[in-house]
Amino acid sequence: LFLASLSLLLLINYSECLNLKMGHHFLEENHPFHNHFYQRRVRHVDESYNNYQMGGNIYPIGIYFVEVELGTKNPAKLMKMLKSQIQILFLASLSLLLLINYSECLNLKMGHHFLEENHPFHNHFYQRRVRHVDESYNNYQMGGNIYPIGIYFVEVELGTPSQTFQVAVDSGSTDLLVPSSDCVGCHEQNTGSFDTSATSTLEDVGCFNGTLRCGSCSSSRQCQFVNSYQTCNLTDPQQICTVTGLIYSDIFGMGDLKADAIFGLINKQTKNFQQFYQINGVLGMSFDGSSSWGGQSPFEYLVQAGLVSNQFAMCMNGTSGGVLTLGKPDPSLYNGDFMYTPMVKKFGGYPFYAVNMTDILFNGISIGAPYSYYEDNGTGACVLDSGTNTILLPADIYNPFIQTFKKQFSCPNNLPGVCDGSLFDGTCYEYTASQVSQFPTFNIDVNGVQLVVPPENYLPYNGTASYQCFGVINTGSRGDLIIGDVVMQGYYVLFDRTNKQIGWADVNAKNCIGQNTKINYYNPPSSK
């Protein structure tokens, strides 16, 4: 559009040049271009009457003459004028072009959203989805909460035509897993399932595929998996939950982003997997070292397809979802600048997002646990896990933490559960806002970055409107050391996979809008 308009502009200016004060022209009437230029001169004369005085006489000069000009008296001025016209033309053309494309975007179907059109935030996220089509920021609403769901989930699509699933966003694992319709132990609360007969692009992954590490082979020589998880049971985060099934490939999608991906179809699940009671499965976001079959996360397939850069970010609301950003972070979701801490290598690579936790402090005073305790634990480092709703500390760190925590109070006091320790043993209490404000804020030192954890974050509601629980849990001797959602909810957390670093920026809570509506599941028709 700009080039076409520029050509027109130059033609107009060239036409004006042809209308310079010329005493005569050189084309004879029988010249093929005579009429063209004659018509131009006629139009010119008809428009303004261009009269010029002539000098001379019959004798003694014997001729009549008129003044003409060649060139321009001020070429710089002419060029400046032309440049100004081009700039104005470019901006006008660009505005028109953007308007045309924006109009097209408004007519696109959104990949998914959770807000009805009459919802007060509908326009906010609809505009965000338009920006997504324009390849700026890929934001997706998350559902869930710290309690009682204990997980944050997002909608994904599988197959052709696509089937929609709500899956946990899990930075502590890699694989995408969804339940089959005949899964044993799944569907405790009418969750959805993947219908293998309803997609035309599904492919089995064979045992001898040359790429993946199969846990075992089925009788039909299809690759099988066995995945085990912790922090899957909210009453006992050290319990192990296990799922097994077959491995397939199909088209994976999140909104407008689609790529072929490998996933697992669950056919058996232990019944203690509480987080899967209300959602369809799990979307692992970690590196291939955490994959039970040595595969990539679906996110990495999107990166390899050139659809997003190799980074993602998320913000969380303690009671009503959050936002997941694929690719570059969205400045509207955070305030200030990112503070970065490097990821830590474990087992010769990056099996998960591990960082160096070095201390926990109350009002600048350390809890006094030696640095070796932060390394000598069940995870071998501090793991950043969006699939864990609380802070998990091994006993060697938890015990001095609680001792220092209690020193922040005078007993007796008006805070039930503190002096007798029942709050720390799992009992939830009904605190007023004034009482919550009496609890201390503590800092977690992660390689020099001080993560601030205020009481309103580590005292999450247990699913009711009033009772709050203690969000720091003892994982026992050599137990897991995990930073979970009660810490992450205060930040917009950037997982920079390219530079192997984690970014922390203060969350802009007013834009971190999740959803807290009833979960709707895909249910394929039952076979007869």
C-alpha positions in Angstrom: 0.0 0.0 0.0 2.8 2.4 0.8 4.7 1.7 -2.4 1.6 2.2 -4.5 0.8 5.4 -2.7 4.4 6.6 -3.0 4.3 6.0 -6.8 1.2 8.1 -7.0 2.8 10.9 -4.9 5.9 10.9 -7.2 3.6 11.0 -10.3 1.7 13.9 -8.8 4.9 15.8 -8.1 6.3 14.9 -11.5 3.1 16.3 -13.1 3.7 19.5 -11.2 7.2 19.6 -12.6 5.8 19.3 -16.1 3.7 22.4 -15.4 6.7 24.6 -14.9 6.6 27.9 -16.9 7.5 26.7 -20.3 7.5 29.1 -23.3 7.1 26.3 -25.8 7.3 22.5 -26.0 9.2 20.3 -28.4 6.5 17.8 -29.4 5.0 18.3 -32.9 1.3 17.8 -33.2 1.8 14.5 -35.0 3.9 13.2 -32.2 2.3 10.2 -30.4 2.6 12.0 -27.0 1.4 15.3 -28.2 -2.2 14.9 -27.2 -1.1 13.6 -23.7 0.9 16.7 -23.0 -1.5 19.0 -24.8 -4.4 17.8 -22.6 -2.2 18.3 -19.6 -1.6 21.9 -20.7 -5.3 22.4 -21.5 -6.3 21.2 -18.1 -3.6 23.4 -16.6 -4.9 26.4 -18.5 -8.5 25.6 -17.8 -7.8 25.5 -14.1 -5.9 28.8 -13.5 -5.3 30.9 -16.6 -1.6 31.1 -16.9 -0.8 34.4 -18.6 2.7 35.6 -19.2 3.9 39.0 -20.6 5.9 39.0 -23.7 8.5 41.5 -24.8 9.6 42.5 -28.3 8.1 44.1 -31.4 7.9 43.6 -35.1 10.7 46.1 -35.7 13.5 46.5 -34.9 13.7 43.4 -32.7 11.6 41.4 -35.1 10.6 38.8 -32.5 8.5 38.4 -29.3 10.1 36.8 -26.2 9.1 35.4 -22.8 11.0 34.5 -19.7 11.5 30.8 -18.9 13.2 29.0 -16.0 15.3 25.8 -16.0 15.9 23.8 -12.8 14.8 25.0 -9.4 16.0 28.0 -7.5 15.8 26.1 -4.2 16.2 22.3 -4.7 16.7 21.7 -1.0 13.4 23.3 -0.3 11.7 21.1 -2.9 13.3 17.9 -1.6 12.3 18.9 2.0 8.7 19.4 0.8 8.7 16.0 -1.0 10.2 14.3 2.1 7.5 15.7 4.3 4.8 14.6 1.9 6.3 11.0 1.8 6.4 10.9 5.7 2.8 12.0 5.9 1.8 9.5 3.2 3.7 6.7 5.0 2.0 7.3 8.3 -1.4 7.6 6.7 -0.8 4.4 4.7 0.4 2.6 7.8 -2.6 3.7 9.8 -4.9 2.5 7.1 -3.1 -0.8 6.8 -3.2 -1.4 10.6 -6.9 -0.5 10.6 -7.6 -3.0 7.8 -5.6 -5.8 9.6 -7.2 -4.9 13.0 -10.6 -5.2 11.4 -9.7 -8.6 10.2 -8.4 -9.6 13.7 -11.7 -8.6 15.2 -13.4 -11.1 12.9 -11.1 -14.0 13.9 -12.4 -16.7 16.2 -10.6 -16.8 19.5 -8.7 -20.0 20.4 -10.5 -20.0 23.8 -11.4 -17.8 26.6 -13.2 -18.2 29.9 -15.1 -15.0 30.2 -18.6 -14.5 28.9 -19.2 -11.4 26.7 -21.1 -9.7 29.5 -18.3 -10.2 31.9 -16.6 -6.8 33.0 -13.2 -8.2 32.0 -14.3 -9.7 28.7 -13.1 -6.7 26.6 -9.7 -6.7 28.4 -8.9 -10.2 27.4 -10.5 -10.0 24.0 -8.2 -7.2 23.2 -5.3 -9.3 24.6 -6.2 -12.1 22.2 -6.2 -9.7 19.3 -2.7 -8.8 20.3 -1.9 -12.5 20.4 -3.0 -12.8 16.7 -0.6 -9.9 16.0 2.2 -12.0 17.4 3.0 -9.8 20.4 2.1 -11.5 23.7 0.7 -15.0 24.0 -1.4 -14.8 27.2 -3.7 -17.6 28.4 -6.0 -17.4 31.4 -5.4 -20.0 34.1 -8.0 -21.4 36.4 -7.3 -22.9 39.8 -6.2 -21.8 43.2 -3.9 -22.7 46.1 -6.8 -24.4 47.9 -8.9 -26.5 47.5 -7.8 -27.4 43.9 -4.1 -27.0 44.8 -3.1 -26.4 41.1 -3.4 -23.9 38.3 -4.7 -25.2 35.0 -5.0 -24.0 31.4 -6.9 -25.2 28.4 -5.1 -27.1 25.6 -6.3 -28.9 22.5 -5.4 -32.2 21.0 -6.3 -33.9 17.7 -8.1 -33.1 14.5 -10.8 -31.9 15.1 -9.5 -30.7 18.4 -10.6 -31.9 21.8 -10.2 -29.5 24.7 -8.7 -30.4 28.0 -8.0 -28.5 31.2 -4.5 -29.5 32.4 -2.3 -28.5 35.3 0.5 -26.1 34.3 3.5 -27.9 35.9 7.0 -26.4 35.8 8.1 -29.5 37.8 7.6 -32.0 35.0 7.8 -32.3 31.2 5.2 -34.6 29.8 1.7 -33.9 28.6 -0.7 -36.5 30.0 -4.5 -36.8 29.5 -6.8 -39.6 30.6 -8.3 -42.2 28.3 -12.1 -42.9 28.3 -11.5 -46.3 29.9 -8.9 -45.2 32.5 -8.9 -47.1 35.7 -8.7 -44.8 38.7 -9.4 -41.6 36.7 -12.7 -39.6 36.4 -13.3 -39.5 40.2 -15.3 -36.3 39.6 -16.4 -36.7 36.0 -13.3 -35.3 34.4 -12.8 -35.4 30.6 -11.0 -38.0 28.4 -9.4 -38.2 25.0 -11.4 -40.0 22.3 -8.8 -41.8 20.1 -11.5 -42.6 17.5 -12.5 -38.9 17.1 -9.2 -37.6 15.7 -7.8 -38.2 12.2 -4.2 -37.2 13.0 -3.4 -39.5 15.9 -0.4 -41.8 15.5 1.0 -44.5 17.8 4.6 -44.2 19.0 6.3 -47.5 18.5 8.8 -49.1 20.9 11.6 -48.9 18.4 11.2 -45.3 17.3 14.9 -44.4 17.6 14.1 -41.2 19.6 12.2 -41.9 22.8 13.1 -44.0 25.8 10.2 -46.3 26.3 9.5 -47.6 29.8 8.1 -50.8 28.4 6.3 -52.1 25.3 2.7 -53.1 24.9 1.7 -56.3 23.2 1.2 -54.3 20.0 4.8 -53.0 20.4 3.6 -49.5 21.3 5.7 -47.4 23.7 4.4 -47.3 27.3 5.1 -44.8 30.1 5.1 -44.9 33.9 5.1 -41.5 35.6 5.3 -40.8 39.3 4.6 -37.5 41.1 4.9 -36.0 44.5 2.9 -33.0 45.9 -0.1 -34.6 44.1 -1.9 -35.4 47.4 -2.7 -32.2 49.3 -3.0 -33.9 52.7 0.5 -35.5 52.3 2.7 -33.9 49.7 5.4 -36.6 50.1 2.9 -39.3 48.9 3.7 -40.7 45.5 1.0 -40.8 42.8 1.5 -42.9 39.7 -0.1 -43.0 36.2 0.6 -45.4 33.4 -0.4 -45.6 29.7 0.5 -45.5 26.1 2.4 -42.9 24.1 1.0 -41.2 21.0 1.6 -38.2 18.8 -1.0 -35.7 17.6 -1.5 -32.0 16.9 -1.2 -30.0 20.1 -2.7 -26.5 20.4 -3.0 -23.5 22.7 -5.1 -20.9 21.1 -3.6 -20.0 17.7 -0.3 -21.9 18.4 -0.3 -25.5 17.0 2.4 -28.1 16.5 2.8 -31.9 16.4 3.7 -33.2 19.8 4.1 -36.4 21.8 1.8 -37.1 24.7 0.8 -39.8 27.1 -2.7 -41.3 27.3 -3.4 -42.5 30.9 -5.1 -45.9 31.2 -4.4 -46.4 35.0 -4.1 -43.9 37.8 -3.6 -44.3 41.6 -6.6 -43.0 43.4 -4.6 -40.7 45.8 -3.9 -38.3 42.9 -6.1 -35.5 44.3 -5.0 -32.8 41.9 -6.4 -34.9 39.0 -9.8 -35.1 40.7 -10.9 -31.9 39.1 -8.8 -31.4 36.0 -8.0 -33.5 33.0 -4.3 -34.1 33.3 -0.9 -32.3 33.3 1.0 -30.0 31.0 4.7 -30.4 31.8 6.8 -27.3 31.1 10.3 -28.5 32.1 13.3 -29.8 30.2 13.5 -33.3 28.6 15.5 -34.6 31.6 12.2 -34.7 33.6 10.4 -36.7 30.9 9.8 -40.4 31.7 10.3 -41.2 28.0 13.1 -38.7 27.4 10.9 -36.5 25.2 10.2 -32.8 24.9 7.5 -30.8 26.5 4.7 -29.6 24.1 6.0 -26.0 24.7 9.3 -27.0 23.2 7.6 -28.3 20.1 6.0 -24.8 19.7 9.4 -23.3 20.1 10.9 -25.5 17.5 8.1 -24.7 15.1 9.2 -21.0 15.4 5.9 -19.9 17.0 7.3 -18.6 20.2 10.7 -17.8 21.8 12.2 -20.2 24.3 10.8 -18.6 27.5 7.5 -18.5 29.3 6.1 -16.7 32.3 3.2 -16.9 34.7 1.4 -15.0 37.4 -1.0 -16.4 39.9 -3.9 -15.2 42.0 -4.2 -17.1 45.3 -7.9 -17.7 45.0 -8.8 -17.3 41.3 -6.4 -18.4 38.6 -3.8 -16.3 36.8 -2.1 -15.8 33.5 0.4 -18.0 31.5 2.5 -16.2 28.9 4.2 -18.3 26.2 7.2 -16.5 24.6 8.3 -13.1 25.6 7.0 -11.6 28.8 4.1 -9.1 28.8 5.1 -5.8 30.4 1.5 -5.2 31.5 1.7 -8.1 33.9 4.6 -6.8 36.0 6.0 -3.7 37.6 9.7 -2.6 37.6 12.5 -4.8 36.3 13.2 -8.5 36.5 15.7 -9.8 39.1 17.5 -12.9 37.8 18.9 -15.9 39.4 20.7 -18.6 37.4 19.4 -22.2 37.1 21.5 -24.9 38.7 22.7 -27.9 36.8 21.9 -31.3 38.3 22.9 -34.7 37.1 24.9 -33.1 34.3 22.0 -31.2 32.9 18.8 -29.3 33.6 16.1 -31.9 34.6 14.0 -29.2 36.2 14.1 -25.5 37.2 16.5 -25.6 40.1 18.0 -22.6 41.8 20.3 -22.1 44.8 18.3 -21.2 48.0 20.9 -20.0 50.5 18.9 -18.7 53.4 15.5 -17.7 55.0 15.4 -14.5 56.9 13.0 -12.7 59.3 13.6 -9.0 59.5 17.0 -9.6 58.1 17.9 -12.2 60.7 18.8 -15.7 59.3 17.2 -18.8 60.6 20.7 -20.2 61.0 20.5 -23.3 58.8 23.9 -24.2 57.3 24.2 -23.8 53.5 24.8 -27.5 53.1 21.2 -28.2 54.3 19.9 -26.4 51.3 21.8 -28.8 49.0 21.5 -32.0 50.9 17.8 -32.8 50.4 15.5 -35.0 48.4 15.6 -32.8 45.3 19.3 -32.0 45.5 18.5 -28.3 45.1 15.7 -25.9 45.5 13.1 -26.7 42.8 10.7 -24.0 41.4 7.5 -25.9 40.9 4.2 -24.4 39.8 2.6 -27.9 40.5 3.2 -27.5 44.2 0.9 -25.1 46.0 2.9 -24.6 49.2 6.5 -24.2 50.4 8.2 -27.5 51.1 11.1 -27.6 53.5 13.1 -30.6 54.7 13.3 -31.1 58.4 16.8 -29.7 58.8 15.5 -26.4 57.4 11.9 -26.5 58.6 12.8 -26.9 62.3 15.0 -23.7 62.6 12.5 -21.9 60.4 9.6 -22.7 62.8 11.8 -21.8 65.8 12.6 -18.4 64.3 9.0 -17.9 63.2 7.7 -18.4 66.8 10.3 -15.9 68.1 8.4 -13.2 66.2 5.5 -13.5 68.7 4.9 -13.1 72.4 2.9 -15.8 74.0 0.1 -15.9 75.0 -1.5 -13.8 72.2 -4.7 -13.5 70.3 -3.5 -15.6 67.4 -5.0 -19.2 67.8 -2.7 -22.0 66.7 0.6 -20.1 67.1 1.7 -20.6 70.6 0.4 -24.2 70.9 1.8 -25.0 67.4 -1.4 -26.5 66.1 -1.3 -24.1 63.1 2.0 -25.6 62.0 0.5 -29.2 62.4 -2.2 -28.6 59.8 -5.1 -27.0 61.7 -6.7 -24.1 59.9 -8.1 -21.1 61.7 -10.5 -18.2 61.1 -8.3 -15.1 61.3 -9.4 -11.5 60.8 -7.4 -9.2 58.6 -6.1 -7.5 61.7 -4.8 -10.8 63.0 -3.2 -11.8 59.7 -1.3 -8.5 59.8 0.3 -9.6 63.0 2.1 -12.5 61.3 5.6 -11.7 60.1 6.9 -11.3 56.6 9.9 -13.5 55.7 12.4 -13.5 52.9 13.8 -16.4 50.9 17.3 -15.7 49.6 17.7 -17.3 46.2 21.3 -16.7 45.0 21.2 -13.1 46.2 17.6 -12.4 45.1 15.4 -11.7 48.1 11.9 -13.2 47.6 9.4 -11.5 49.9 6.7 -13.8 51.3 4.0 -11.8 53.2 1.5 -13.5 55.6 -1.5 -13.1 53.2 0.4 -15.3 50.8 1.7 -18.1 53.1 -1.7 -18.2 55.0 -3.9 -19.3 52.1 -7.6 -19.9 52.4 -8.5 -23.6 52.5 -11.3 -23.3 50.0 -13.7 -21.5 52.4 -14.2 -17.8 52.7 -12.7 -17.5 56.2 -10.4 -20.4 57.3 -6.7 -20.1 56.6 -3.9 -22.7 56.8 -0.2 -22.6 57.1 1.5 -22.8 53.7 4.9 -24.0 54.8 5.1 -27.8 55.2 7.7 -30.1 56.7 8.8 -32.9 54.3 10.9 -34.8 56.9 14.5 -35.9 56.9 16.1 -35.4 53.5 12.7 -34.3 52.1 12.0 -32.1 49.2 12.9 -28.4 49.0 10.4 -26.7 46.8 9.3 -23.1 46.2 5.6 -23.4 45.3 2.7 -21.2 44.5 2.5 -19.4 47.8 5.8 -17.7 46.9 5.2 -17.4 43.1 1.9 -15.6 43.5 3.7 -12.5 44.6 5.6 -12.3 41.3 5.5 -12.5 37.5 7.9 -15.4 37.2 9.9 -15.7 33.9 11.4 -19.1 33.0 14.2 -18.0 30.6 15.2 -21.4 29.1 17.6 -19.9 26.6 19.8 -18.2 29.1 19.1 -20.7 31.9 17.8 -18.2 34.4 14.7 -17.4 36.4 13.4 -13.8 36.4 11.3 -12.4 39.2 9.3 -9.2 38.8 6.6 -7.7 41.1 3.3 -8.8 39.7 0.8 -6.2 38.4 -2.1 -7.9 40.2 -4.8 -5.8 38.5 -3.9 -7.3 35.1 -3.2 -10.9 36.4 -6.9 -11.9 35.9 -7.6 -15.5 36.1 -11.0 -17.3 36.2 -12.8 -19.1 39.0 -15.8 -20.5 37.2 -17.1 -24.1 37.1 -14.9 -26.5 35.2 -16.5 -27.9 32.1 -15.2 -31.2 30.7 -15.1 -32.8 27.4 -17.1 -36.1 27.5 -17.0 -38.3 24.4 -20.2 -40.2 23.6 -20.3 -43.6 25.3 -19.8 -46.6 23.0 -22.7 -49.0 22.7 
